Amino acid sequence: MADYCYLCGKYGPVERHHIFQGAYRKKAERHGFVVNLCHFCHNEPPMGVHHNKERRIALRQTCQHEYEQTHTREDFIKEFGRNYL
């Protein structure tokens, strides 16, 4: 699938990235916390989100900001396990 990378803006093949993984993957899907990333931004060191903690946290902070527009911080913590702000 070709689209724009959420992080670098490059147009081309993209990979779907769930911003919250593991036990929170389905919740991420339900809340729309999924972005399209080019392979480099997704899964290549050192900047790919699977290798770069700062980028991973920044995406989660963006989601938390969005979530808190209509919910409380306590709701977010109950849903996703912790506060990222």
Order of alpha helices (4+ residues) and beta strands (2+ residues): beta-beta-beta-alpha-beta-alpha-alpha-alpha
